[in-house]
């Protein structure tokens, strides 16, 4: 594991949101879900997570989750959702 400096950690914004939908991510290389997370005033964000071995889609709905919002200077798409 790589150690980061405190200044790097300060650039990450942590938010708690509510999962409002979960569906299989057909485009993922490994089994994963596409998640819609309601972050209140920040709106609804889309993410993907490899949780299929641990939860069904029904078990995820309504759960509180922690998201790390990282602001990247140039738009990047790591994997299609």
NORWOFEN-V453929 format. One record per helix or strand of 3 or more residues. SS is the DSSP state (alpha for helix, beta for strand). FROM is the first residue (numbers start at 1). TO is the last residue. If there is no record, write none. Layout:
ss:SS from:FROM to:TO
ss:SS from:FROM to:TO
This chain:
ss:alpha from:6 to:10
ss:beta from:13 to:24
ss:beta from:33 to:38
ss:alpha from:40 to:42
ss:beta from:44 to:49
ss:alpha from:57 to:60
ss:beta from:64 to:69
